[in-house]
Amino acid sequence: KQIKSLQHGLAISNLRGNTTIFHMQSFLGHKAAITCMTWLGDLLLTGSTDKSFCVWDQSTDGIWSKIQTIRGHTAGLCLIQFTSKKCGLVITASGDLTVKLWDPRLSWRCVGTLESHDKSVVSSACYITVPINLLVTGDRYGFMCVHDEKGGFTLVFKKNTKYGGILCM
């Protein structure tokens, strides 16, 4: 069923042909505002202030369907990101001061919760694969935390940049 309302929805636009006509589709999936999104192959993942993220798939006729809603945070999501093909996890960060690791191969089970920040991780995470696998997160007050995948994403380094929030990596 295609939904036409844009309240708490997401609109995706595609340019078709040589003209600038937008073909809009909208869909609902959250009970509050969508704050972040990422792609996982052909799937679209959206995070929201309703403390959840949704997994979407697009049919061959272009209609988006919600496959699943995943919950686990106690505050709204600020970040959703795919780590890498090698690691295969999805990262979410929330105003609850946690970063959660989700495994799509295990029916989106939460496989880890990182509690190394004192302020919310706003919109920055970076997965580094050379020479070792590290997850780097930054928060709104300028703290950068480095987690080692080999040790179960244990915190190996925490540093305050003293220049304000880390908004992008």
Disulfide bonds with the S-S distance in Angstrom:
none
